[in-house]
Amino acid sequence: MPINSDLVVVGTDPGGTEVARFQSMRAGSGTIGTWRPIGVIKPTSNVTSVQFAGLGITPPAVLRLYATVRNPTASSTIYQIRVNGEPDTTDWVMQAVWGDGTTVAAQRFLDASDIGACDLGFDTSIMATITVGPGGYVTVVAPFVHPRGVDLLNSVIDVSRKNTAITSLTSVEVVATVVNTIGANSVFFLEYLAP
């Protein structure tokens, strides 16, 4: 496989600059692919869900979802992901490892697809990688911090898997488990690694 001649600075020290060379994942192309924005959603009022629709992406596929979500209510909430307009989470299984600064725990849920969480009146950031394998199975990996107050934070890594395969990815939706806990001025950005 050819070596891409682009150099990327990965660190510096008094003696010089360290660089990394990126090798092509597709023979003869010289590139890995291009990250293409799908869209940005900025709710102007408090809502329960946001959806990127009309995607029409055929597996295999890789997407990234970034979001800053404001919880404007007095209720703690969890943010979950749906694909292709699913009405609920019963088709998902999720495993999570989390720590609160003193303990580390692991849990498994048969009906959840968490990608973020937020306590009453706080912000949370979401960084989720969504992959759809050649067989159509969707996996979501989402590390996030659950703000539970000024100095109370839970650090979480969730891995969710959709139990049934899809033939096309038509929509990606983020749904709050409590009504209207995606606040106005929250921001959602979705991008796709195009071949």
GUGUGU-191727 format. One record per residue: x, y, z of N, C-alpha, C in turn; residue number from 1. Coordinates in steps of 0.02 Angstrom, whole numbers, plus 32768, in hexadecimal, padded with zeros to 4 digits. Atoms other than C-alpha are relative to their C-alpha. Layout:
@nx:X&ny:Y&nz:Z&cax:X&cay:Y&caz:Z&cx:X&cy:Y&cz:Z&seq:NUM
...
This chain:
@nx:802A&ny:7FC5&nz:8000&cax:8000&cay:8000&caz:8000&cx:802C&cy:803E&cz:8000&seq:1
@nx:7FD7&ny:7FC4&nz:8003&cax:8042&cay:80AE&caz:7FDA&cx:7FFF&cy:8028&cz:8041&seq:2
@nx:7FFB&ny:7FD5&nz:7FC5&cax:807A&cay:8127&caz:8060&cx:7FEA&cy:8046&cz:7FEC&seq:3
@nx:8015&ny:7FBC&nz:800C&cax:8020&cay:81CD&caz:8067&cx:8039&cy:802E&cz:8016&seq:4
@nx:7FC8&ny:7FD5&nz:7FF1&cax:80A3&cay:8257&caz:8064&cx:7FF0&cy:8038&cz:8032&seq:5
@nx:8012&ny:7FCC&nz:7FD0&cax:8040&cay:82CA&caz:80D8&cx:801E&cy:7FF2&cz:8044&seq:6
@nx:7FE5&ny:8006&nz:7FBD&cax:8094&cay:82E9&caz:817F&cx:7FD3&cy:8025&cz:8031&seq:7
@nx:802A&ny:7FE1&nz:7FCD&cax:8032&cay:830E&caz:821D&cx:8029&cy:8007&cz:803F&seq:8
@nx:7FDA&ny:7FF5&nz:7FC2&cax:8083&cay:835B&caz:82B6&cx:7FDA&cy:7FE1&cz:803A&seq:9
@nx:8020&ny:8020&nz:7FC7&cax:805F&cay:82F0&caz:834E&cx:801E&cy:8016&cz:8042&seq:10
@nx:7FE2&ny:7FE9&nz:7FC2&cax:80D0&cay:8344&caz:83CD&cx:8040&cy:8026&cz:7FF2&seq:11
@nx:7FC2&ny:7FDC&nz:8008&cax:8165&cay:83B4&caz:83E6&cx:802A&cy:7FF9&cz:803F&seq:12
@nx:7FD3&ny:7FFF&nz:7FC8&cax:81FD&cay:83B8&caz:8455&cx:803A&cy:802E&cz:7FEE&seq:13
@nx:7FCA&ny:7FD1&nz:800F&cax:8299&cay:8427&caz:8464&cx:802E&cy:7FE9&cz:7FC8&seq:14
@nx:7FD3&ny:801A&nz:8033&cax:82F6&cay:83B5&caz:83ED&cx:7FE2&cy:7FFD&cz:7FBB&seq:15
@nx:801D&ny:8003&nz:8043&cax:827A&cay:83BD&caz:835D&cx:7FB7&cy:7FEE&cz:8002&seq:16
@nx:8047&ny:800F&nz:8007&cax:81D0&cay:8386&caz:8320&cx:7FF7&cy:7FB7&cz:7FF0&seq:17
@nx:8012&ny:8045&nz:800F&cax:8185&cay:82D9&caz:8323&cx:7FC8&cy:8001&cz:7FCD&seq:18
@nx:8033&ny:8003&nz:8033&cax:811D&cay:82AA&caz:828C&cx:7FE8&cy:7FB8&cz:7FF8&seq:19
@nx:801C&ny:8042&nz:800F&cax:80AE&cay:8219&caz:8259&cx:7FEE&cy:7FFD&cz:7FB6&seq:20
@nx:8014&ny:800B&nz:8045&cax:8096&cay:81D4&caz:81AB&cx:7FC3&cy:7FD3&cz:8000&seq:21
@nx:803C&ny:8028&nz:8004&cax:7FEB&cay:8191&caz:817F&cx:8001&cy:7FD4&cz:7FC2&seq:22
@nx:7FFF&ny:802F&nz:8037&cax:7FE0&cay:80F6&caz:8114&cx:7FB9&cy:7FF5&cz:7FE6&seq:23
@nx:8042&ny:8008&nz:801F&cax:7F52&cay:80DD&caz:809A&cx:7FDE&cy:7FC0&cz:8016&seq:24
@nx:8028&ny:803B&nz:7FF1&cax:7EC7&cay:8065&caz:80CB&cx:7FE3&cy:7FE1&cz:7FC1&seq:25
@nx:8019&ny:801A&nz:8040&cax:7E96&cay:804F&caz:8015&cx:8039&cy:8002&cz:7FCD&seq:26
@nx:7FC6&ny:8005&nz:802C&cax:7F1C&cay:8013&caz:7F9E&cx:7FF8&cy:802F&cz:7FC4&seq:27
@nx:7FFF&ny:7FD6&nz:803B&cax:7F48&cay:8093&caz:7F19&cx:7FDD&cy:8043&cz:8008&seq:28
@nx:8027&ny:7FC2&nz:7FFA&cax:7EDB&cay:811F&caz:7F5E&cx:8029&cy:8039&cz:801D&seq:29
@nx:7FD9&ny:7FCC&nz:7FDF&cax:7F5B&cay:817C&caz:7FC7&cx:7FDB&cy:8023&cz:8037&seq:30
@nx:8027&ny:7FE2&nz:7FCA&cax:7ECF&cay:81AD&caz:803F&cx:7FD6&cy:7FCC&cz:8023&seq:31
@nx:802B&ny:802E&nz:7FDA&cax:7E64&cay:815B&caz:80C3&cx:7FB7&cy:800D&cz:7FEF&seq:32
@nx:8045&ny:7FED&nz:800D&cax:7DC4&cay:81B8&caz:809B&cx:7FF7&cy:8049&cz:8014&seq:33
@nx:800E&ny:7FBA&nz:7FF1&cax:7D71&cay:825F&caz:80BA&cx:7FC6&cy:8005&cz:8032&seq:34
@nx:8037&ny:7FF4&nz:7FD1&cax:7D0C&cay:8295&caz:8151&cx:7FD3&cy:8037&cz:7FE2&seq:35
@nx:8030&ny:7FD2&nz:801F&cax:7C71&cay:82E9&caz:810A&cx:7FC9&cy:8011&cz:8031&seq:36
@nx:8037&ny:7FEC&nz:7FD2&cax:7BF9&cay:834E&caz:8176&cx:7FBC&cy:7FEB&cz:7FE4&seq:37
@nx:8045&ny:800F&nz:8012&cax:7B47&cay:830D&caz:8173&cx:7FD4&cy:803A&cz:8013&seq:38
@nx:8028&ny:7FC6&nz:7FEC&cax:7B00&cay:839E&caz:81D4&cx:800A&cy:8014&cz:8047&seq:39
@nx:7FFF&ny:7FE4&nz:7FBC&cax:7AEF&cay:8408&caz:8270&cx:7FB8&cy:800E&cz:8014&seq:40
@nx:8042&ny:7FF2&nz:7FE6&cax:7A53&cay:8411&caz:82DB&cx:8008&cy:802A&cz:803F&seq:41
@nx:7FFF&ny:7FD3&nz:7FC6&cax:7A3A&cay:84A2&caz:8356&cx:7FB8&cy:800F&cz:8013&seq:42
@nx:8046&ny:7FF3&nz:7FEC&cax:7990&cay:849A&caz:83AD&cx:7FF7&cy:8047&cz:801A&seq:43
@nx:800F&ny:7FBC&nz:7FE9&cax:7941&cay:8545&caz:83CA&cx:7FD1&cy:7FFF&cz:803C&seq:44
@nx:8029&ny:8007&nz:7FC4&cax:78D0&cay:8502&caz:8454&cx:8012&cy:7FBE&cz:8021&seq:45
@nx:7FF3&ny:803F&nz:7FDE&cax:78D7&cay:8474&caz:84D3&cx:7FDA&cy:7FC7&cz:7FDE&seq:46
@nx:801E&ny:8038&nz:8024&cax:78B8&cay:83CD&caz:847D&cx:8014&cy:7FBF&cz:8022&seq:47
@nx:7FF2&ny:8043&nz:7FE5&cax:78B9&cay:8313&caz:84A5&cx:802F&cy:7FD9&cz:7FD3&seq:48
@nx:7FD5&ny:8025&nz:802E&cax:7915&cay:82D8&caz:8408&cx:8015&cy:802D&cz:7FC6&seq:49
@nx:7FEB&ny:7FE1&nz:803F&cax:7977&cay:8311&caz:836F&cx:8011&cy:7FC7&cz:7FD1&seq:50
@nx:7FF6&ny:8036&nz:8030&cax:7985&cay:82AC&caz:82CE&cx:8021&cy:8019&cz:7FC0&seq:51
@nx:7FE3&ny:7FF7&nz:8042&cax:79F8&cay:82AA&caz:8237&cx:7FDF&cy:7FCC&cz:7FD3&seq:52
@nx:8028&ny:802D&nz:8029&cax:7986&cay:8260&caz:81B1&cx:8016&cy:8002&cz:7FB7&seq:53
@nx:7FF3&ny:8002&nz:8047&cax:7990&cay:8230&caz:80F9&cx:8048&cy:7FEF&cz:7FEE&seq:54
@nx:7FB9&ny:800D&nz:800A&cax:7A41&cay:81E9&caz:8106&cx:800E&cy:7FD1&cz:7FC5&seq:55
@nx:7FF6&ny:802E&nz:8037&cax:7A38&cay:8152&caz:8091&cx:8047&cy:7FE5&cz:7FFA&seq:56
@nx:7FBB&ny:8019&nz:7FFF&cax:7AE4&cay:810D&caz:80C4&cx:7FFF&cy:7FB4&cz:8001&seq:57
@nx:7FFD&ny:8049&nz:8006&cax:7B09&cay:8059&caz:8090&cx:803C&cy:7FE6&cz:8028&seq:58
@nx:7FC8&ny:801D&nz:7FDA&cax:7B74&cay:7FED&caz:8106&cx:8035&cy:7FE4&cz:7FD0&seq:59
@nx:7FE7&ny:7FEA&nz:7FC0&cax:7C02&cay:7FE4&caz:812D&cx:8007&cy:804C&cz:8003&seq:60
@nx:7FFD&ny:7FB7&nz:7FF9&cax:7C09&cay:8094&caz:8174&cx:801B&cy:8012&cz:8045&seq:61
@nx:7FE7&ny:7FE4&nz:7FC2&cax:7C5D&cay:80FD&caz:81FA&cx:7FE7&cy:8048&cz:8005&seq:62
@nx:8017&ny:7FBC&nz:7FF4&cax:7C0E&cay:819B&caz:8244&cx:8019&cy:8017&cz:8044&seq:63
@nx:7FF0&ny:7FE2&nz:7FBF&cax:7C3B&cay:8212&caz:82D1&cx:7FCA&cy:8032&cz:8012&seq:64
@nx:8031&ny:7FD1&nz:7FE6&cax:7BBF&cay:8270&caz:833B&cx:801F&cy:8027&cz:803A&seq:65
@nx:7FE8&ny:7FD5&nz:7FCA&cax:7BF3&cay:8305&caz:83A5&cx:7FC5&cy:802B&cz:8016&seq:66
@nx:8037&ny:7FD5&nz:7FE8&cax:7B7D&cay:8368&caz:8414&cx:8012&cy:8020&cz:8042&seq:67
@nx:8002&ny:7FE1&nz:7FBE&cax:7B74&cay:83E3&caz:84A2&cx:7FB7&cy:8009&cz:8011&seq:68
@nx:8047&ny:8002&nz:7FEF&cax:7ACF&cay:83CA&caz:84FA&cx:7FF5&cy:8022&cz:8043&seq:69
@nx:8013&ny:7FDD&nz:7FC3&cax:7A82&cay:843C&caz:857C&cx:7FC0&cy:7FE1&cz:801B&seq:70
@nx:803C&ny:8018&nz:7FDF&cax:7A07&cay:83F2&caz:85F7&cx:7FE1&cy:803A&cz:8026&seq:71
@nx:801D&ny:7FC4&nz:7FE1&cax:7995&cay:8485&caz:8623&cx:7FCF&cy:7FF2&cz:8038&seq:72
@nx:8035&ny:8011&nz:7FD0&cax:7924&cay:8426&caz:869A&cx:801D&cy:7FED&cz:8044&seq:73
@nx:7FEC&ny:8014&nz:7FBD&cax:7929&cay:83EE&caz:874E&cx:8003&cy:7FB4&cz:8007&seq:74
@nx:7FFE&ny:8049&nz:8000&cax:7934&cay:8336&caz:871C&cx:8041&cy:7FE7&cz:7FE1&seq:75
@nx:7FC6&ny:8021&nz:801E&cax:79CC&cay:82CA&caz:86FD&cx:7FE9&cy:7FD7&cz:7FC4&seq:76
@nx:8016&ny:8025&nz:803C&cax:79C7&cay:827B&caz:864F&cx:8039&cy:7FDB&cz:7FE0&seq:77
@nx:7FD1&ny:8027&nz:8029&cax:7A1E&cay:8200&caz:85DD&cx:7FEF&cy:800D&cz:7FB7&seq:78
@nx:800A&ny:7FF7&nz:8048&cax:7A36&cay:821B&caz:8522&cx:8012&cy:7FBF&cz:7FDE&seq:79
@nx:7FF6&ny:8040&nz:8022&cax:7A24&cay:8181&caz:84B4&cx:7FFD&cy:800A&cz:7FB5&seq:80
@nx:7FFE&ny:7FFC&nz:8049&cax:7A3C&cay:815D&caz:83FB&cx:7FCF&cy:7FCF&cz:7FE2&seq:81
@nx:802C&ny:802B&nz:8028&cax:79C2&cay:8115&caz:837D&cx:8017&cy:8003&cz:7FB8&seq:82
@nx:7FF3&ny:7FFF&nz:8048&cax:79DA&cay:80E4&caz:82C8&cx:7FC1&cy:7FEB&cz:7FDB&seq:83
@nx:8038&ny:8011&nz:802C&cax:7958&cay:80DC&caz:823E&cx:7FBC&cy:8005&cz:8022&seq:84
@nx:8041&ny:7FF1&nz:7FE4&cax:78CB&cay:8122&caz:82A7&cx:7FE6&cy:7FCF&cz:8033&seq:85
@nx:8017&ny:8030&nz:7FCE&cax:78C5&cay:809F&caz:8330&cx:7FD5&cy:8023&cz:8035&seq:86
@nx:802B&ny:7FE0&nz:7FCE&cax:7839&cay:80C3&caz:83AD&cx:801B&cy:7FFA&cz:8047&seq:87
@nx:7FE8&ny:800A&nz:7FBB&cax:7897&cay:8082&caz:8447&cx:8044&cy:7FDD&cz:7FFE&seq:88
@nx:7FBD&ny:801D&nz:7FFB&cax:7937&cay:802F&caz:8484&cx:8000&cy:7FB4&cz:8005&seq:89
@nx:8003&ny:8048&nz:7FF3&cax:78FC&cay:7F7A&caz:848E&cx:802B&cy:7FD6&cz:7FD1&seq:90
@nx:7FD6&ny:8024&nz:8030&cax:796A&cay:7F4A&caz:83F9&cx:804B&cy:800B&cz:800C&seq:91
@nx:7FBB&ny:7FF0&nz:7FF2&cax:7A0C&cay:7F7F&caz:844E&cx:8019&cy:7FDB&cz:803F&seq:92
@nx:7FDF&ny:8017&nz:7FC3&cax:7A87&cay:7F37&caz:84CC&cx:803B&cy:802F&cz:800C&seq:93
@nx:7FCC&ny:7FD0&nz:7FF0&cax:7B01&cay:7FA9&caz:8527&cx:802A&cy:7FE8&cz:803A&seq:94
@nx:7FD3&ny:800D&nz:7FC8&cax:7B99&cay:7F8E&caz:8595&cx:8024&cy:8041&cz:8011&seq:95
@nx:7FE3&ny:7FC1&nz:7FEB&cax:7BE1&cay:801C&caz:85FB&cx:8033&cy:7FF4&cz:8038&seq:96
@nx:7FD0&ny:7FFC&nz:7FC9&cax:7C7A&cay:803A&caz:8667&cx:8001&cy:8048&cz:8017&seq:97
@nx:8003&ny:7FBC&nz:7FE7&cax:7C6F&cay:80D1&caz:86D7&cx:8025&cy:8006&cz:8043&seq:98
@nx:7FDF&ny:7FF3&nz:7FC1&cax:7CCD&cay:8121&caz:8767&cx:7FED&cy:8045&cz:8019&seq:99
@nx:8014&ny:7FC0&nz:7FE2&cax:7CA0&cay:81AC&caz:87E0&cx:8038&cy:8021&cz:8027&seq:100
@nx:7FC7&ny:7FE4&nz:7FDC&cax:7D4F&cay:81D3&caz:8820&cx:8016&cy:7FD5&cz:803B&seq:101
@nx:7FEE&ny:802C&nz:7FC8&cax:7D4A&cay:8151&caz:88AA&cx:7FF6&cy:7FB6&cz:7FEF&seq:102
@nx:800D&ny:8045&nz:8013&cax:7D02&cay:80B3&caz:885C&cx:7FFA&cy:7FF9&cz:7FB5&seq:103
@nx:8009&ny:8010&nz:8046&cax:7CFF&cay:8060&caz:87B2&cx:7FD0&cy:7FC5&cz:7FFC&seq:104
@nx:8032&ny:8035&nz:8005&cax:7C6B&cay:7FF5&caz:877D&cx:7FF1&cy:7FF1&cz:7FB7&seq:105
@nx:8015&ny:8013&nz:8043&cax:7C2D&cay:7F98&caz:86E4&cx:7FB8&cy:7FE7&cz:8003&seq:106
@nx:8046&ny:8016&nz:8002&cax:7B78&cay:7F7A&caz:86B2&cx:7FEE&cy:7FEC&cz:7FB9&seq:107
@nx:801A&ny:8015&nz:8041&cax:7B19&cay:7F26&caz:8624&cx:7FB5&cy:8009&cz:8000&seq:108
@nx:8048&ny:7FF4&nz:8006&cax:7A6D&cay:7F5B&caz:85E8&cx:7FE8&cy:7FE2&cz:7FBE&seq:109
@nx:801B&ny:8021&nz:803C&cax:79FF&cay:7EFD&caz:856C&cx:7FD0&cy:802E&cz:7FDB&seq:110
@nx:8033&ny:7FD5&nz:801E&cax:7993&cay:7F93&caz:853F&cx:8016&cy:8049&cz:7FFF&seq:111
@nx:7FE8&ny:7FBB&nz:7FFD&cax:7A02&cay:802E&caz:8534&cx:8035&cy:800B&cz:7FCA&seq:112
@nx:7FCD&ny:7FEC&nz:8031&cax:7A72&cay:808C&caz:84BA&cx:801A&cy:8046&cz:8013&seq:113
@nx:7FEB&ny:7FBF&nz:7FE5&cax:7AB9&cay:8119&caz:8526&cx:803D&cy:801C&cz:7FDB&seq:114
@nx:7FC5&ny:7FDE&nz:801C&cax:7B2F&cay:8198&caz:84D8&cx:8011&cy:803F&cz:8028&seq:115
@nx:7FF3&ny:7FC6&nz:7FD7&cax:7B27&cay:8220&caz:855D&cx:7FCF&cy:8003&cz:803A&seq:116
@nx:802B&ny:7FF7&nz:7FC7&cax:7ADB&cay:8256&caz:8601&cx:800D&cy:8044&cz:801F&seq:117
@nx:7FF8&ny:7FBD&nz:7FE3&cax:7ABF&cay:82F8&caz:865F&cx:7FD2&cy:8008&cz:803C&seq:118
@nx:8029&ny:7FF3&nz:7FC6&cax:7A83&cay:832A&caz:870A&cx:7FDA&cy:8041&cz:7FF7&seq:119
@nx:802C&ny:7FC7&nz:8007&cax:7A06&cay:83B4&caz:8728&cx:8026&cy:8042&cz:7FF7&seq:120
@nx:7FE4&ny:7FBE&nz:800B&cax:7A39&cay:845A&caz:86DD&cx:8047&cy:8003&cz:7FE7&seq:121
@nx:7FBB&ny:8000&nz:8016&cax:7AE4&cay:8424&caz:869C&cx:8006&cy:7FF1&cz:7FB5&seq:122
@nx:7FF1&ny:8011&nz:8045&cax:7B36&cay:840D&caz:85F1&cx:8025&cy:7FBE&cz:7FFE&seq:123
@nx:7FD7&ny:803B&nz:800C&cax:7B7F&cay:836C&caz:85AB&cx:8019&cy:8002&cz:7FB8&seq:124
@nx:7FE4&ny:8006&nz:8044&cax:7BEC&cay:8349&caz:8514&cx:7FFB&cy:7FB7&cz:7FEA&seq:125
@nx:8007&ny:8043&nz:801D&cax:7BCF&cay:82B4&caz:84A1&cx:8033&cy:7FF9&cz:7FC8&seq:126
@nx:7FD4&ny:8012&nz:8037&cax:7C54&cay:8264&caz:8433&cx:7FF5&cy:7FB6&cz:7FF2&seq:127
@nx:8012&ny:8046&nz:800E&cax:7C0F&cay:81C5&caz:83E5&cx:8018&cy:7FEC&cz:7FBB&seq:128
@nx:7FEE&ny:801E&nz:8040&cax:7C56&cay:8158&caz:835B&cx:7FCD&cy:7FCB&cz:7FEF&seq:129
@nx:8034&ny:802E&nz:8017&cax:7BD2&cay:80FA&caz:82F8&cx:801C&cy:7FD8&cz:7FC6&seq:130
@nx:7FE8&ny:802A&nz:8037&cax:7C07&cay:8066&caz:828E&cx:7FC8&cy:7FD1&cz:7FEB&seq:131
@nx:802E&ny:8031&nz:801C&cax:7B9C&cay:7FFB&caz:821C&cx:802A&cy:7FCF&cz:7FD9&seq:132
@nx:7FD6&ny:8032&nz:801F&cax:7BF4&cay:7F5A&caz:81ED&cx:7FE4&cy:7FE9&cz:7FBD&seq:133
@nx:8017&ny:8019&nz:8041&cax:7BE9&cay:7F03&caz:8144&cx:7FC0&cy:7FD7&cz:8005&seq:134
@nx:803D&ny:8026&nz:7FF6&cax:7B61&cay:7E94&caz:818D&cx:7FC5&cy:802A&cz:8017&seq:135
@nx:8036&ny:7FD4&nz:7FEE&cax:7AFA&cay:7F2B&caz:81C0&cx:7FF5&cy:800A&cz:804A&seq:136
@nx:8008&ny:7FF8&nz:7FB8&cax:7B15&cay:7F25&caz:827C&cx:801E&cy:8043&cz:8017&seq:137
@nx:7FED&ny:7FBD&nz:7FEA&cax:7B20&cay:7FCF&caz:82D2&cx:801E&cy:7FFB&cz:8046&seq:138
@nx:7FE0&ny:7FFC&nz:7FBF&cax:7B9A&cay:7FED&caz:8361&cx:8010&cy:8049&cz:800E&seq:139
@nx:7FF3&ny:7FBB&nz:7FEC&cax:7BAC&cay:8091&caz:83C1&cx:802D&cy:8000&cz:803D&seq:140
@nx:7FD2&ny:7FF8&nz:7FC8&cax:7C3E&cay:80BF&caz:8432&cx:7FFD&cy:8049&cz:8016&seq:141
@nx:8009&ny:7FBB&nz:7FE9&cax:7C26&cay:8159&caz:849F&cx:8020&cy:800A&cz:8044&seq:142
@nx:7FE5&ny:7FEB&nz:7FC0&cax:7C9C&cay:8197&caz:8526&cx:7FE3&cy:8045&cz:8013&seq:143
@nx:801C&ny:7FBF&nz:7FED&cax:7C4F&cay:8226&caz:858A&cx:8007&cy:8009&cz:804C&seq:144
@nx:8000&ny:7FEF&nz:7FB9&cax:7C4D&cay:827E&caz:8632&cx:7FB8&cy:8013&cz:8012&seq:145
@nx:8044&ny:7FF0&nz:7FE8&cax:7BA9&cay:8284&caz:8692&cx:8007&cy:8034&cz:8038&seq:146
@nx:7FFC&ny:7FCD&nz:7FCD&cax:7BA7&cay:832B&caz:86EE&cx:7FC9&cy:7FF8&cz:8034&seq:147
@nx:8030&ny:8009&nz:7FCA&cax:7B55&cay:8312&caz:8797&cx:8005&cy:8037&cz:8034&seq:148
@nx:7FF6&ny:7FC9&nz:7FD2&cax:7B7F&cay:83B8&caz:87E6&cx:8043&cy:8021&cz:7FF1&seq:149
@nx:7FC3&ny:7FDA&nz:800C&cax:7C11&cay:842F&caz:87F3&cx:803E&cy:7FD3&cz:8003&seq:150
@nx:7FC5&ny:802B&nz:7FF9&cax:7C8E&cay:83AC&caz:882E&cx:7FEF&cy:7FB6&cz:8001&seq:151
@nx:8015&ny:8046&nz:8002&cax:7C2C&cay:830A&caz:8817&cx:7FF9&cy:7FEB&cz:7FB7&seq:152
@nx:8001&ny:8016&nz:8046&cax:7C53&cay:82B7&caz:876F&cx:8006&cy:7FB5&cz:7FFC&seq:153
@nx:7FF7&ny:8046&nz:8011&cax:7C3A&cay:8207&caz:8730&cx:801E&cy:7FFC&cz:7FBA&seq:154
@nx:7FE2&ny:800C&nz:8041&cax:7CAF&cay:81D5&caz:86A2&cx:7FE8&cy:7FBC&cz:7FE7&seq:155
@nx:8023&ny:803C&nz:8019&cax:7C5B&cay:8154&caz:8631&cx:801A&cy:7FEE&cz:7FBB&seq:156
@nx:7FF6&ny:8019&nz:8044&cax:7C85&cay:80E9&caz:859B&cx:7FC8&cy:7FCE&cz:7FF2&seq:157
@nx:8037&ny:802C&nz:8014&cax:7BEC&cay:809B&caz:8548&cx:800E&cy:7FE1&cz:7FBC&seq:158
@nx:7FFE&ny:8022&nz:8042&cax:7BEC&cay:801B&caz:84BC&cx:7FBC&cy:7FE1&cz:7FF6&seq:159
@nx:8044&ny:8019&nz:800F&cax:7B42&cay:7FF8&caz:846E&cx:8000&cy:7FDB&cz:7FBE&seq:160
@nx:8005&ny:8027&nz:803E&cax:7B12&cay:7F79&caz:83E9&cx:7FB6&cy:7FF5&cz:7FF1&seq:161
@nx:8044&ny:800D&nz:8017&cax:7A72&cay:7F6F&caz:8383&cx:7FFB&cy:7FB6&cz:7FEF&seq:162
@nx:8005&ny:8048&nz:8006&cax:7A35&cay:7EBB&caz:8386&cx:7FEB&cy:7FE8&cz:7FBB&seq:163
@nx:8015&ny:8014&nz:8043&cax:79EA&cay:7EBA&caz:82D6&cx:8025&cy:8028&cz:7FCC&seq:164
@nx:7FD8&ny:7FE0&nz:8035&cax:7A46&cay:7EE3&caz:8236&cx:7FD4&cy:8030&cz:7FD7&seq:165
@nx:8023&ny:7FD2&nz:802D&cax:7A19&cay:7F71&caz:81C0&cx:8021&cy:7FFB&cz:7FBB&seq:166
@nx:7FE4&ny:8001&nz:8044&cax:7A30&cay:7F7B&caz:8103&cx:8014&cy:8045&cz:7FE9&seq:167
@nx:7FEF&ny:7FBB&nz:8010&cax:7A3A&cay:8039&caz:80FD&cx:7FF6&cy:802A&cz:803E&seq:168
@nx:8007&ny:7FD2&nz:7FC8&cax:7A57&cay:80C0&caz:817F&cx:7FDB&cy:803E&cz:7FE8&seq:169
@nx:8029&ny:7FC9&nz:8019&cax:79CA&cay:813C&caz:8161&cx:7FFC&cy:803B&cz:8030&seq:170
@nx:8004&ny:7FC8&nz:7FD0&cax:79CA&cay:81A2&caz:8203&cx:8026&cy:7FEF&cz:8040&seq:171
@nx:7FE0&ny:8005&nz:7FBE&cax:7A29&cay:81C1&caz:82A5&cx:7FDC&cy:8033&cz:802C&seq:172
@nx:8026&ny:7FD5&nz:7FD3&cax:79C6&cay:8206&caz:8337&cx:801C&cy:7FFC&cz:8046&seq:173
@nx:7FEE&ny:7FFD&nz:7FBA&cax:79F6&cay:823E&caz:83E6&cx:7FC0&cy:800F&cz:8027&seq:174
@nx:803F&ny:7FFA&nz:7FDA&cax:7968&cay:8229&caz:8465&cx:8010&cy:8006&cz:804A&seq:175
@nx:7FF9&ny:7FF8&nz:7FB8&cax:7961&cay:8267&caz:8518&cx:7FCD&cy:7FD4&cz:8023&seq:176
@nx:802D&ny:802B&nz:7FDB&cax:7914&cay:81F3&caz:8599&cx:7FCE&cy:8028&cz:802A&seq:177
@nx:802F&ny:7FD4&nz:7FDE&cax:78BE&cay:8288&caz:85EA&cx:7FE9&cy:8036&cz:7FCE&seq:178
@nx:801D&ny:7FD1&nz:8031&cax:784A&cay:82FA&caz:8586&cx:8020&cy:8045&cz:8005&seq:179
@nx:7FE7&ny:7FBB&nz:8007&cax:7894&cay:839F&caz:8549&cx:8041&cy:800E&cz:8025&seq:180
@nx:7FC0&ny:7FF5&nz:7FDE&cax:7942&cay:8385&caz:8594&cx:803A&cy:8006&cz:7FCE&seq:181
@nx:7FCF&ny:7FE6&nz:802F&cax:799E&cay:83B4&caz:84F4&cx:7FF0&cy:804A&cz:7FF9&seq:182
@nx:8010&ny:7FBA&nz:7FFA&cax:79A7&cay:846D&caz:8512&cx:800C&cy:8028&cz:7FC1&seq:183
@nx:7FF3&ny:7FD1&nz:8035&cax:799E&cay:84FD&caz:8499&cx:804A&cy:8012&cz:8001&seq:184
@nx:7FB9&ny:7FF0&nz:8009&cax:7A4C&cay:8528&caz:8455&cx:802E&cy:7FC5&cz:800B&seq:185
@nx:7FD6&ny:803B&nz:8005&cax:7A89&cay:8475&caz:8464&cx:8017&cy:7FFA&cz:7FB7&seq:186
@nx:7FE5&ny:8007&nz:8044&cax:7AF2&cay:8444&caz:83CC&cx:8012&cy:7FB8&cz:7FF2&seq:187
@nx:7FF2&ny:8044&nz:8016&cax:7AFC&cay:839E&caz:836E&cx:8021&cy:8002&cz:7FBB&seq:188
@nx:7FDB&ny:8002&nz:8040&cax:7B79&cay:837A&caz:82E1&cx:800D&cy:7FB8&cz:7FEE&seq:189
@nx:7FF6&ny:8045&nz:8017&cax:7B7E&cay:82DA&caz:827A&cx:8028&cy:8001&cz:7FC0&seq:190
@nx:7FD8&ny:8005&nz:803D&cax:7C01&cay:82A9&caz:81F9&cx:800B&cy:7FB7&cz:7FEE&seq:191
@nx:7FFD&ny:8042&nz:801E&cax:7C21&cay:8212&caz:8189&cx:8043&cy:7FF7&cz:7FDD&seq:192
@nx:7FC1&ny:800E&nz:8022&cax:7CC3&cay:81C2&caz:8150&cx:7FF1&cy:7FE2&cz:7FBB&seq:193
@nx:800F&ny:8016&nz:8044&cax:7CA9&cay:81B7&caz:8095&cx:803D&cy:7FDF&cz:7FE1&seq:194
@nx:7FC7&ny:8022&nz:801F&cax:7D15&cay:813D&caz:8031&cx:8020&cy:802A&cz:7FC9&seq:195
